Amino acid sequence: MAVFRLQSLLSNAKQLIKLNGKQQRDIPKGYLAVYVGEVQRKRFVVPLSYLDQPLFQDLLRRSEEEFGFNHPMGGLTIPCREEAFIHLTTRIHI
């Protein structure tokens, strides 16, 4: 069941990227914009390969729990502190 849920989560994240493609013309190919923060949200541009990383997938699960797939910023919104996001992304090896 967990594998199906993860595949569904990744599929929905990729669909969100496609839906917001027009808004993300300034994003290089192979990257996506995410909005990070608990109250104030800051935009980060991350490689698509992060979608396959377990640490990043944990963030996606938290995002799904809080927002479902209705993200208030129009892009993928991740509800965590900016410092925690930066720390996590420095630990991801791609």
C-alpha positions as CSV (number, residue, x, y, z in Angstrom):
1,M,0.0,0.0,0.0
2,A,2.9,2.4,0.8
3,V,4.4,1.9,-2.7
4,F,1.1,2.8,-4.3
5,R,0.7,5.9,-2.1
6,L,4.2,7.0,-3.0
7,Q,3.6,6.5,-6.7
8,S,0.4,8.4,-6.5
9,L,2.1,11.2,-4.6
10,L,4.9,11.5,-7.2
11,S,2.4,11.3,-10.0
12,N,0.4,14.2,-8.5
13,A,3.5,16.3,-7.9
14,K,4.5,15.8,-11.5
15,Q,1.0,16.7,-12.7
16,L,1.2,19.9,-10.6
17,I,4.4,20.8,-12.3
18,K,2.8,20.3,-15.8
19,L,-0.3,22.4,-14.8
20,N,2.0,25.3,-13.6
21,G,4.3,25.1,-16.6
22,K,3.2,28.4,-18.0
23,Q,3.9,30.1,-14.7
24,Q,7.3,28.6,-14.5
25,R,8.9,29.7,-17.8
26,D,11.8,31.2,-15.9
27,I,12.7,27.7,-14.4
28,P,15.4,25.8,-16.3
29,K,14.5,22.5,-17.8
30,G,14.9,19.7,-15.3
31,Y,14.0,21.9,-12.3
32,L,10.9,22.9,-10.4
33,A,9.9,25.8,-8.2
34,V,8.7,25.0,-4.7
35,Y,7.5,27.4,-2.0
36,V,8.8,26.8,1.5
37,G,7.9,28.2,4.8
38,E,5.3,28.0,7.6
39,V,4.0,31.6,7.3
40,Q,6.1,33.6,4.9
41,R,6.9,31.4,1.9
42,K,10.1,31.7,-0.1
43,R,10.5,30.3,-3.6
44,F,13.3,27.8,-4.3
45,V,14.3,26.1,-7.5
46,V,15.3,22.5,-7.1
47,P,16.2,19.7,-9.5
48,L,13.4,17.3,-10.6
49,S,15.7,14.4,-9.4
50,Y,14.8,15.5,-5.8
51,L,11.4,13.9,-6.5
52,D,13.0,10.5,-6.3
53,Q,14.9,11.1,-3.0
54,P,13.5,9.7,0.2
55,L,14.2,12.8,2.2
56,F,12.4,15.0,-0.3
57,Q,9.5,12.5,-0.5
58,D,9.0,12.9,3.2
59,L,8.5,16.6,2.5
60,L,6.0,15.8,-0.2
61,R,4.0,13.6,2.1
62,R,3.9,16.5,4.7
63,S,2.7,18.8,1.9
64,E,0.0,16.4,0.9
65,E,-1.2,16.0,4.5
66,E,-1.5,19.8,4.9
67,F,-2.6,21.0,1.5
68,G,-3.8,17.9,-0.4
69,F,-3.2,18.9,-4.0
70,N,-4.6,22.4,-3.7
71,H,-1.5,24.5,-3.1
72,P,-2.2,28.1,-2.2
73,M,0.9,29.5,-4.0
74,G,-0.1,27.9,-7.3
75,G,3.0,25.8,-7.1
76,L,4.2,23.0,-4.9
77,T,4.1,24.4,-1.3
78,I,6.2,22.7,1.4
79,P,5.2,23.5,5.0
80,C,8.5,23.5,6.8
81,R,10.9,26.1,8.1
82,E,13.2,27.5,5.5
83,E,16.3,26.5,7.5
84,A,15.1,22.9,7.8
85,F,14.5,22.8,4.0
86,I,18.0,24.1,3.3
87,H,19.5,21.6,5.7
88,L,17.6,18.8,4.1
89,T,18.5,19.7,0.6
90,T,22.2,19.9,1.5
91,R,21.9,16.2,2.6
92,I,20.4,15.0,-0.7
93,H,23.0,13.4,-2.9
94,I,21.9,13.3,-6.6
